[in-house]
Amino acid sequence: MVEVPVKLYLDKVLKTAREAVRPTSLLTGPVRETALRAMAAAIAEKEEAILAANETDVDAVGKSMTGYENRERVRDAVARIRMAADDVKALVDRLHRIADLPDPLGEVLGRHDEPNGLQVGRVRVPIGLIGVISELSPLETIEAIALCLKSGNVCVFRGSPDWTHTQEIIAAALTTAMTEAGIPRGACTIIDRPEKEAALELIKSGKALDAIIPRGGAGLRKVVQEQARVPILCHDGGITHVYIDDDVEIPLAQNIVVNSKVQNPSAPNSLDTLLVHQGIARPLLSALILRLLDEFKIDIYGCPKTVSLMGQMLMTGHKAVKPAQESDWRKQFQGPSMAIKMVPGFDDALAHIAQHGPSHTCVIVTKSYESAMRFTREVDAGSVLVNASSRLNAGDSLGFGADIGLSSARHHARGPIGLNQLTCEKYVVFGSGQLRHPHPVPLAYEDAIMLKRP
């Protein structure tokens, strides 16, 4: 059987999706909630099939890396792809949690009366057709599809080829459940073509899409920024900074740094640059750096003072702190690497963050209320946290239930992109026969006209 060319395939998918935009936006909240619960039940029922398909994906990744010299990287790649029963349960749980969230559509965001009697209101409505391109796991697939449906949007999703077989089973289960629940055909499509051209064609689909969301590394974000012909709804690029003030509890600061970097090093809100007040650097950094190097295998790039400090303390057998280059202060590592810099004071930390932006997530660890308040006021970032891990910059941690990504962009929304951020506003105006009349002509202008008359 001859396979349909990618462009023709995607044109058909997007045409069907576009036709589903209006009926999907008109679905009631209970219908969407019922569909999400049916989708959760379908995923739970297909657990064995999902895990079997996942083993096929794991085998494919293992074979593709046969002969690869770095066995540790092979193991990491396989571990990243592999799913267990708990992962399937997480998919089911996430669907239920999103179903439980309040319906955002129709919410009145503001209302006022004009002097002429017009009643002016603003309400939440769906954006329309959203394309999502992801390099991440099936959990992110579920989040994207569920959040789009809950917010009344149509979603066309292109996932990582690493989970091709896994996503085929998930897509079939979700499609069946949505159809039986009365969701329009095309309201959610998982693209089943692994070719890179499928992702590129989706990125360039300016006439069909209303917005696009990239979920992955710097390479994917760069391609989307260069090629997209529609608004990029979520851009999770930018540096995550943690600044440790001199007035601080050392154990608290160390725990926040470790969690910010180690909990998920590949996340966009994992720690990139640690700034430390030099007044607290020696008692804080010595044990912290050794722990990061030896226990968690984090590569550390340090300023000259950091390298000098650890050069005096490191013994044979320890990894070394590498000298940082200027480019390291602007790097979103999204991996087991980070940079550390000692700064003379609070103002120097603020200056460094401002100079080496854009900032994705910024954290201050301090006991000083004044420093905390000034930091939150002056630092320009998608999210600013005080005495908390940068990894808490996420929808499920901030009360959104879930998010489709984290944005550091300056338009539409910053921070976690949850249900409310997947909507836009519509003005609804009630009148009683009001008409538009010309504005009175300014007197000075009338005088000028009169002067020109014969």
Buried (B, 14 or more C-beta within 10 A) or exposed (E): EEEEEBBEBBBEBBEBBBBBBEBBBEBEBEEBBBBBBBBBBBBBEBBEBBBEBBBBBBEBBBEEBEEEEEEEEBEEBBEBBBBEEEBBEBBBBBBBBBBEBEBBBBBEEEEEEEEEEEEBBBBBBBBBBBBBBBBBBBBBBBBBBBBBBBBBBBBBBBBBBBBBBBBBBBBBBBBBBBBEBEBBBBBBBBBBBBBEBBBBBBBBBEEBBBBBBBBBBBEBBEBBEEBBEBBBBBBBBBBBBBBBBBBBEBEBBBBBBBBBBBBEBBBBBBBBBBBBBBBBBEEBBBEBBBBBBEEEEBBBBBBEBBBEBBEEEBEEEEBEBBEBEEEBBBBBBBEBBBBBBBBEEBEBBBEBBEEBBBBBBBBBBBEBEEBBEBBBEEBBBBBBBBBBBBBBBBBBBBEBBBBBBBBBBEEBBBBBBBBBBBBEEEEBEEEEEEEEEEEEEEEEEEEEEEEEEE
